[in-house]
Amino acid sequence: MNDLITRIVNAIFRQEGMSLTITNPGNLRGAPWATNPSFKYGFWLPNSRNEGVAGAAHVVALRIAMGESLEQLITAWAPPSDKNNTATYIQNVKNWANIPDEFKPLWDFII
């Protein structure tokens, strides 16, 4: 996995407060790549933690490829409409993932 993707995914997991036993550490609500995915309370139920981590990395990589900024990615991931403190979420992920500017396209930070 690309270093930037790894840093962002790990920061999201940290923000989500997910333990090592949770199979969906990113709290993904969808898994369009999966055949017949299962859901509980609107959240995807991956078969394993590895599948959940791969799903989160997939979403982050896709959004980077689409030219999104960290602000766009996190606003979609944890929207204020879901009662998230999205601004704090963005700042935490920015700091923990060492992203210098949350408004620039994330692909600008790929080494």
Contacts in CASP RR format, 6 or more apart in sequence:
PFRMAT RR
TARGET T0000
AUTHOR 0000-0000-0000
METHOD contacts of the structure
MODEL  1
MNDLITRIVNAIFRQEGMSLTITNPGNLRGAPWATNPSFKYGFWLPNSRN
EGVAGAAHVVALRIAMGESLEQLITAWAPPSDKNNTATYIQNVKNWANIP
DEFKPLWDFII
1 9 0 8 1.000
1 57 0 8 1.000
2 61 0 8 1.000
2 110 0 8 1.000
3 111 0 8 1.000
4 64 0 8 1.000
4 97 0 8 1.000
4 106 0 8 1.000
4 109 0 8 1.000
4 110 0 8 1.000
4 111 0 8 1.000
5 57 0 8 1.000
5 60 0 8 1.000
5 61 0 8 1.000
5 64 0 8 1.000
6 57 0 8 1.000
7 96 0 8 1.000
7 97 0 8 1.000
7 98 0 8 1.000
7 99 0 8 1.000
8 60 0 8 1.000
8 70 0 8 1.000
8 73 0 8 1.000
8 93 0 8 1.000
8 97 0 8 1.000
8 99 0 8 1.000
8 106 0 8 1.000
9 53 0 8 1.000
9 56 0 8 1.000
9 57 0 8 1.000
9 60 0 8 1.000
10 96 0 8 1.000
10 97 0 8 1.000
11 92 0 8 1.000
11 93 0 8 1.000
11 96 0 8 1.000
11 97 0 8 1.000
12 26 0 8 1.000
12 56 0 8 1.000
12 60 0 8 1.000
12 74 0 8 1.000
12 77 0 8 1.000
12 93 0 8 1.000
13 25 0 8 1.000
13 26 0 8 1.000
13 56 0 8 1.000
14 92 0 8 1.000
14 96 0 8 1.000
15 78 0 8 1.000
15 89 0 8 1.000
15 92 0 8 1.000
15 93 0 8 1.000
15 96 0 8 1.000
16 25 0 8 1.000
16 26 0 8 1.000
16 27 0 8 1.000
18 24 0 8 1.000
18 25 0 8 1.000
18 26 0 8 1.000
18 27 0 8 1.000
20 49 0 8 1.000
21 49 0 8 1.000
22 49 0 8 1.000
23 45 0 8 1.000
23 46 0 8 1.000
23 47 0 8 1.000
23 48 0 8 1.000
23 49 0 8 1.000
23 51 0 8 1.000
23 52 0 8 1.000
24 43 0 8 1.000
24 44 0 8 1.000
24 45 0 8 1.000
24 46 0 8 1.000
24 52 0 8 1.000
25 49 0 8 1.000
25 52 0 8 1.000
25 53 0 8 1.000
25 56 0 8 1.000
26 52 0 8 1.000
26 56 0 8 1.000
27 43 0 8 1.000
28 43 0 8 1.000
28 44 0 8 1.000
28 52 0 8 1.000
28 55 0 8 1.000
28 56 0 8 1.000
28 59 0 8 1.000
29 39 0 8 1.000
29 42 0 8 1.000
29 43 0 8 1.000
29 44 0 8 1.000
30 37 0 8 1.000
30 39 0 8 1.000
30 44 0 8 1.000
31 37 0 8 1.000
31 44 0 8 1.000
31 46 0 8 1.000
31 55 0 8 1.000
33 55 0 8 1.000
33 58 0 8 1.000
34 44 0 8 1.000
34 46 0 8 1.000
37 44 0 8 1.000
37 45 0 8 1.000
37 46 0 8 1.000
38 44 0 8 1.000
38 45 0 8 1.000
39 45 0 8 1.000
44 52 0 8 1.000
46 52 0 8 1.000
46 55 0 8 1.000
59 77 0 8 1.000
60 73 0 8 1.000
63 72 0 8 1.000
63 73 0 8 1.000
63 76 0 8 1.000
63 106 0 8 1.000
64 73 0 8 1.000
64 105 0 8 1.000
64 106 0 8 1.000
64 107 0 8 1.000
64 110 0 8 1.000
65 107 0 8 1.000
67 105 0 8 1.000
67 106 0 8 1.000
67 107 0 8 1.000
68 76 0 8 1.000
68 105 0 8 1.000
68 106 0 8 1.000
69 101 0 8 1.000
69 102 0 8 1.000
69 103 0 8 1.000
69 104 0 8 1.000
69 105 0 8 1.000
69 106 0 8 1.000
70 90 0 8 1.000
70 93 0 8 1.000
70 94 0 8 1.000
70 97 0 8 1.000
70 99 0 8 1.000
70 102 0 8 1.000
70 103 0 8 1.000
70 106 0 8 1.000
71 90 0 8 1.000
71 102 0 8 1.000
71 103 0 8 1.000
73 106 0 8 1.000
74 86 0 8 1.000
74 89 0 8 1.000
74 90 0 8 1.000
74 93 0 8 1.000
74 102 0 8 1.000
75 86 0 8 1.000
75 90 0 8 1.000
77 89 0 8 1.000
78 84 0 8 1.000
78 86 0 8 1.000
78 89 0 8 1.000
79 86 0 8 1.000
80 86 0 8 1.000
90 102 0 8 1.000
91 102 0 8 1.000
93 99 0 8 1.000
94 102 0 8 1.000
99 106 0 8 1.000
99 109 0 8 1.000
100 109 0 8 1.000
END
